[in-house]
Amino acid sequence: MEDKMHVNTQNQKKKKTRKKGSFSSQTVNLQDYFFMPEGTEFFFYTFYFLAIPYITGAIFLFFAVAGGDFGNFMLLDMAQAFVVWAIGYEIVATVSLLWILSLYIRYDNEA
């Protein structure tokens, strides 16, 4: 009898904690993650959208393609900025999606 009461109490606690909003209904404020003074959001969003993937792509090319050798890195055609940016964009997108997935899993476990 005590086991049934214990299970019922656990179920009631789970139902009470599940009443918080869904993961996708949370508000996201990018100013918590990126430096962005008021009134200059458009400039900074554009800068981050262009610079972060390009730098990430250049770092990836330096370590993965050039083997960490600066001489080999300088032999690469860095004039193909869109290709470097696209490589970095894919890396940033993958890392972002994995980060969101980990936040979702942690959010689901907290509930």
C-alpha positions in Angstrom: 0.0 0.0 0.0 2.8 2.4 0.8 4.4 1.6 -2.5 1.3 2.8 -4.3 1.2 6.0 -2.3 4.8 6.6 -3.0 4.3 6.1 -6.8 1.2 8.3 -6.7 3.1 11.1 -5.0 5.9 10.9 -7.5 3.4 11.1 -10.4 1.8 14.1 -8.8 5.2 15.8 -8.5 6.0 15.1 -12.1 2.6 16.5 -13.3 3.2 19.7 -11.2 6.7 20.3 -12.6 5.6 19.6 -16.2 3.4 22.7 -16.2 6.2 25.0 -17.2 6.2 26.1 -20.9 7.5 24.1 -23.8 11.1 24.4 -24.9 10.1 26.2 -28.1 7.9 28.8 -26.3 10.9 30.3 -24.6 12.1 33.8 -25.5 15.6 34.2 -26.9 17.4 37.5 -26.5 20.6 37.6 -28.7 22.0 40.4 -26.6 22.6 37.8 -23.9 25.0 36.0 -26.2 26.5 38.8 -28.5 27.8 42.3 -27.8 25.2 44.6 -29.4 24.8 48.3 -28.3 21.3 49.7 -28.7 20.5 51.1 -32.1 23.4 49.3 -33.9 21.8 45.8 -34.0 21.6 45.7 -37.9 25.4 46.5 -38.2 26.3 43.9 -35.6 24.0 41.2 -36.9 25.5 41.7 -40.4 29.0 41.7 -39.0 28.5 38.5 -37.0 26.7 36.8 -39.9 29.7 37.5 -42.2 32.7 37.4 -39.8 32.0 34.4 -37.6 31.6 31.8 -40.4 34.5 33.3 -42.4 36.9 33.1 -39.4 35.6 29.6 -38.5 36.2 28.5 -42.1 39.7 29.9 -42.2 40.6 28.2 -38.9 39.2 24.9 -40.2 41.2 25.3 -43.4 44.3 26.1 -41.4 44.1 23.0 -39.2 42.3 20.4 -41.4 43.5 21.2 -44.9 46.9 22.9 -44.4 47.7 20.6 -41.4 48.5 23.5 -39.1 51.4 24.7 -41.3 51.3 28.4 -42.1 53.3 27.9 -45.3 50.7 25.4 -46.6 47.9 27.7 -45.5 49.3 30.6 -47.5 49.3 28.4 -50.6 45.6 28.0 -50.4 43.5 30.4 -52.5 41.9 32.6 -49.8 40.5 34.8 -52.6 37.6 32.4 -52.7 36.0 34.1 -49.8 32.5 32.7 -50.4 33.9 29.1 -50.2 35.7 29.8 -47.0 32.6 31.5 -45.6 30.4 28.5 -46.7 32.7 26.0 -45.0 32.6 28.1 -41.8 28.8 28.5 -42.1 28.3 24.8 -42.2 30.5 24.3 -39.1 28.8 27.1 -37.2 25.4 25.7 -38.1 26.3 22.2 -37.0 27.7 23.4 -33.7 24.7 25.6 -33.2 22.2 22.8 -33.8 24.1 20.4 -31.5 24.1 23.2 -28.8 20.3 23.7 -29.2 19.8 19.9 -29.0 21.8 19.7 -25.8 19.8 22.6 -24.3 16.6 20.8 -25.3 17.8 17.6 -23.6 18.8 19.4 -20.5 15.4 21.3 -20.5 13.5 18.1 -20.9 15.4 16.5 -18.0 14.7 19.4 -15.7 11.0 19.2 -16.2 
